[in-house]
């Protein structure tokens, strides 16, 4: 019997999760809607099990339809409210499934996945809601993630408690020691772009699905990306290239590469080569990392101001 257990694509933003979403959505059995986001506040505020009260049902619907991404679902808020009130003794997962099942019906596919990268924060809750659910953690070199965020003029924080990649790696360290570690497949972005078919076959095997050649035609599915996000995913219409690996080598000066002092422990755990890997640098990395971590808020404001005045190059990363 085919496995229709849900799965979730997680990881720090700008790690290639949208590319992976389109690849998996090219499978005849799999549908992955736009990012939901609303599950995170739901599981933090409402009980994971048991029947919801009428007030909790109303609160769940309000959270879901109040999210700025809700229009991407193309479901009227009034319809969701009506469906939720019509459910007999609903639990939280019953309310969430109203959305997933509606989108599955629309796509005429039997199995759904969710590509909301930030859900790396709520893997235990998702595993409780969906027993047996599987998670694909897409991991990319943290320095390249930072560069991608900078290119979009997003906040550039190298504080360990604010940089999303560092937060994802902290959760990774928890999950690999957890009871649901076997439900998580780690996939490297670098493997995905250098060996697309081989990596996709590995993912299919993990999900219990047959590989389909049509999954490699993801450029035909870019219409699935919400219009307001297309400007940050321009490369999806292009063939993947090894030029997207280790971008930091030709984008960052030696001075700018000091940022890796904030990330080096996780970069090493993951097997990424450091620019400052010599024995002489070893005792300096934690010191430099600590200083950058402490100074990051000031540096972020100062560099932003200097860039506006054209006093330093736009590519400076701190």
N, C-alpha and C positions, 0 to 999 in steps of 0.2 A: 504494500500500500504506500502511495507517495506520502512524503513527510511535508505537512503544511504548517509546521511549527514556525512562528514568526522569527525573524532575525533582525539584528540591529547593526548598522555600520557606525562606528564611533571613532573618535580621535580628535586631535586638535584641528581647529579650522585651518584651511590652506594646506592640508596634507594630502589632497587628492580625493577626498571623499565624494565630491560631486562627479568626478570622472568615474569612480567605482559605481556610483549609483546608476549612471547611464549604462554602463556595461552590464550590470546585473538586470536592469530593467529591460534589456534586450532579450532576456530569456522568456520563452513562451509561457512559463508558469509563474514568473516572479513580477510583482508590482511594487515599486517603491515610490510613494508620494513625495511631494515637496516636504521640506523639514517641518515637523510638527511643533516642536519646542514646548507645547503646552503640557506634555506629560511630566516634565520636571517639576513645575509648581504643583501639579495635581498630587504627585506622590509625596511631596513635602508637606502638604497641608491636609490631605484626606487619608482615611484608613485604607490600607492595601487589601484588606479582606473584610468580609462581612457586608451585610446589607446597609446601604446608605440611607440616611434619613431624607425626607423631602427637601429640607434646607441644604443638606450636603449635595443632593442632586443639582439643585439650583446653583450652588456655588461651583460645582464642577463645570456646568455648562457655561457659567459666566467666565471662568478662567479660560476655558477653551476658546470661546468666541471673542474674548477680549484681547487675545494675543494678536500682535500686529501681522502675523503670518496667516491668520485664520482665512482671509480671502483666498489664499492659495488653494484651500481645500474645495472651493467652489460649492459650499454647502451653506444654505441660509441658516442663520442663527436660530430663527424661529422653528425651522424644521428639526434641528438638533434638539431643541428644548422639548418639542412635541414628542419626538422619538424617545427621549430619556424618560419623560413622565409616563410613557406607555409601557415601559419595561416593568415586569413583575419582580419585585424585590431585587433591584439591581445592585451589584457591587461596582467598585470603581472600574474594574477591567471591562465590565459590561458597557459602561458609558463610553470608555475609550474606543471599544470595538465598534461602536456605532459609526465612527468615522472610518476606521480601517476597512470595515466590511462594505460600507457604502462605496469607497474608492475601489475596492476589489471588484465589486459588481460592475462598476463603470468601466473598469479596465478589462473585464471578462477574464480574470486570472484567478487561480485558487490560493496563492500564497503571497503574503505581504512581508515586506521588510520596511525598515525605517532608517533613513539616513539623516540623523540629527547628531552631528559630531559631539556636541556638548553632553550627550547622554552618557559619556564616559563617567560622569559624576553619579549616575543612578543605576549602575549595573545591578547591584543587589536588589533594588526595588523592582526593576524590570524582570529579573529572574524570578522574583516572587509572584509577580502578576502573570507571567507567562512561563510556567515550569517547562524546562527543556529548551527554552529560547537559546539561540546562538548569537554570538557577538563577533563581528569582524573588526578588529582594532587596526586601523591603518596608521602606520607610523612613518614619519618623514624626518630627516635631519632637522633638528631644531633651528639651526642657523638658516636653513633655506625657508623654513616656516616664517621666521622673523623677517627675512627679506621680502617674502611674498606679502606679508602684512604691511610692511613699509611701503611697498610699491602702490598699495591701495590707500595710503595715507591713513591707515588705521593706527590706533594707539600702539606704541612700541615700548612695551614694558619688559625689562629683564629682571624685575623683581620676581622672586620665585613664587610669591603668593599672588601674582597678578598675570603673569605670562601664561597663556592658555596651554602651551606646549608643556611647560614645567608642571602645571597642575595635572595634565593628562598622564605624565610620566609618574607623578606621585601616586595617582590612582592605580597605574599599572603595577607598581610595586606591591600594592595591597592585593590586587586581584590575582597575581600569579601565586600567591600563598593562600588563596581562598578556596572554599569547597566547590565553587563554580569555575575554577580555572580551566577545566576541560571543556567548558562551553565557549571559550574565547580563542579565536584564531588571530594571531598577530601576522599582519601582512606589511611588508615594507613597500613604501611608495617607489623606492629605487628599483625593486624587483618588478613592480607592476609596469613601470614605463620601459624597462629594459627587456622584459620577457612577458609581454601582455598575455599571450595565450597560455603559457605555462603557469603563470600566477592565477589566471582565471580558472584554469582547470583545478588547481589546488583548492580554490575557494568553493567551486562547485562540489568537489568531493567532500569538503567539510560540511556543506549544506545538505548533502545527500541528493544532489541534482546532477543530471547529465549535462555535460558541457555542450553548448550549441554554438556553431560557428557564427550565427547572427549576433552573438554578444560582442563580437569584435567590430561591429558596425555602429558603435555608439555615436559617431558624429551625425548620424541620421536622427538621433533622438534629442538633439539640443533644444527642441521646442518644449521639452519637459521642464526646462529651467524657467522659473518665474521671470517675467519680463523685467522686473525691477532689479534682478540679480545678474542679468546677462552681461553687464559691463565688467563684472568681476570674474567672469568665466569665459573670457574671449578665446582662450586657448583650446577650449573643448572642441572647436571646429577643426583643429589641426591634428596631424598625426603626432603621437607621443614621441619624445626624443630623449636620448641620453643627455642632451644639453640641459635638461631640467634636473639633473643629478649634480649634487655638490656645487650648486650655483655660487655658494659663498666663496669658492676658490678664486673666481675672477671678479666678484662683485665687492668684496670686502678688502680694504687695506689691512696691513698688519695691525694698525692701531684699532681699527673697527673690529677686528677679530678678537679683541679683548673681551667682547661679549661672551665668548665661549667659556670664559672663566665662571660665568653664572650657570652654565649648563653642562659643564664638563663631566660631572659624575654620571649623569644619565646618558650623555653621548658615549662615554666609555662603556657603560653597561650594555648599550645597544650595539657596540662594535664600530661606531663611527670614528674615523681618524681625526685627531685634534691637530690644529695648526701648531699649537704650542705643546708638543708632546715630549720634548726633550727632558732629560733628567734635571736640568737646571731650572726648568719652568715649574716642575712639580710642586715645590713648596710655595711658589708664588700664586698658583691658581686659586687656592681658597682665599688668600689674602685679597687678591684683585677682585674676585667674585664678591666677597663680603663688602668691599668698598663700593663697587658698582651697585650692589643691591641696596646699600644704605643711601647712595646718592641718586638713585634712578629717578625719583620724583623731580628733583631739582634739575637733573640733566635733561629729562624729557621736556620740561618747560623751557629751559634755556636754549636747547638746540632748536626747538620749534620756533622760538622767537628769532634766533639767528638766521634760520632758513627764510623766514618771512622777509628779512632784511637783505637777503641774498649775500650774507656774509660767510656762509659755509655752503658746500655743495648739497644739493637735495638728497644725495644718496647716503649722507651720513646717517648712521643707524641709531645712535644712542638717543 
